[in-house]
């Protein structure tokens, strides 16, 4: 944190309805803080963040994220294949649904792998 001597300050002037200022001033006084410090704290809390947004991920970070998704889809596909292989033949409808799920998961994995090669 910067010291008081290092801090550049800007004077801000504004007009606010006295019905709002009077209770604020009284509350600051009873709390032993200045109105300026409370207003500065309020403004600091609403200062724009300098953190990178998820949409600004670099290509290597996006690739890494997609690799995590591919790994998760592969785990789901493996579990679905195990389930499909355990379905008795007399349950053809369940077998068809599971087979379709496996095909769709394989397609999604393939598309993601192609997108980030």
PyMOL commands that set and color helices and strands:
alter all, ss='L'
color gray80, all
select helices_A, chain A and resi 18-31+35-45+54-56+59-86+92-115
alter helices_A, ss='H'
color red, helices_A
deselect
rebuild
show_as cartoon
